[in-house]
Amino acid sequence: MLSQPKTYQILKALESLTTDAIRLVVVHHSDIQPTTPPGLPAISDALDRLASVIITIEALKERTYYETQALLTGFIPQEAFSYLTTTSNQVDRGGIAKIEWRRKSGKVQYESNGFYLESGSLMVVPAERLTGLEAKKVDDAEETSEEQPDVISNLSFNLSLTDEQRKAKESIVLPYMKAQRTVEVEKEISNSGNIYYEPDAADDFDDEDPDDDLDL
């Protein structure tokens, strides 16, 4: 087994060989953490700095007896004790892949997908489909729409309009509409290009024709 400094040096050397067509894939078991020498970062932190894409695989949560009873009865019993189970690395029934994309521009994007095996093929589906959150969101939306009260029905006055009232409302010309129309008309007149000149008493008029010497 290589030491942590040797492992880091090998990964750093392999990283220099990667191109747009060549990728380096490193698998790291986070539940088995090696001993870190003093003064050096953990191997998981070192891999996070080198990686451009991080995919974290998580197993589906085991449904406990208490969660099952809560779904069936609507009551959550008080848990007196619990057993320690080591099922965090079992992905036989499928799992959740949390992906972190690190672009060269510095932008980071996150995505979560579910996966499972079916007839020897890897199937990728939305994560909510495997965790049950998708069905829960639909149920919550239906309950919200059903529980939403009609606030207009209990009023002592009527807020709705008939067809005649709606037509009368649409035909009303409001004051700000008249003012806006007046401004538009003034703009059209000002942009017509006509020049108006008012002679002044101090103007000097010449009775001779300046073009009299021209043979036209």
SULLINCOR-V901425 format. One record per pair of residues at least 24 apart in sequence whose ideal C-beta (glycine too) atoms are under 10 Angstrom apart, sorted by sequence separation. I is the first residue (numbers start at 1). J is the second residue. If there is no record, write none. Layout:
i = (I,I)
j = (J,J)
This chain:
i = (26,91,92,93,94,26,62,91,92,24,25,28,30,61,62,91,7,24,30,60,61,97,24,25,27,28,59,62,23,59,94,98,4,23,25,27,58,59,60,97,3,4,58,59,60,62,94,96,2,3,4,5,8,11,57,59,60,95,1,4,8,58,59,60,3,12,18,57,59,60,96,5,8,11,15,59,60,61,94,95,96,4,7,11,14,15,59,60,94,3,4,15,58,59,93,94,4,8,12,57,58,4,7,8,11,57,58,7,11,56,57,58,5,8,56,57,4,8,55,56,55,56,54,55,56,54,55,53,54,55,53,54,52,53,54,51,52,53,52,51,52,48,52,48,54,58,60,31,53,54,55,56,60,31,32,30,31,55,57,30,29,71,60,58,61,63,60,61,60,61,60)
j = (50,115,116,117,118,51,87,116,117,50,51,54,56,87,88,117,34,51,57,87,88,124,52,53,55,56,87,90,52,88,123,127,34,53,55,57,88,89,90,127,34,35,89,90,91,93,125,127,34,35,36,37,40,43,89,91,92,127,34,37,41,91,92,93,37,46,52,91,93,94,130,40,43,46,50,94,95,96,129,130,131,40,43,47,50,51,95,96,130,40,41,52,95,96,130,131,42,46,50,95,96,43,46,47,50,96,97,47,51,96,97,98,46,49,97,98,46,50,97,98,98,99,98,99,100,99,100,99,100,101,100,101,100,101,102,100,101,102,102,102,103,100,104,102,108,112,114,86,109,110,111,112,116,88,89,88,89,113,115,89,89,132,127,127,130,132,130,131,131,132,132)
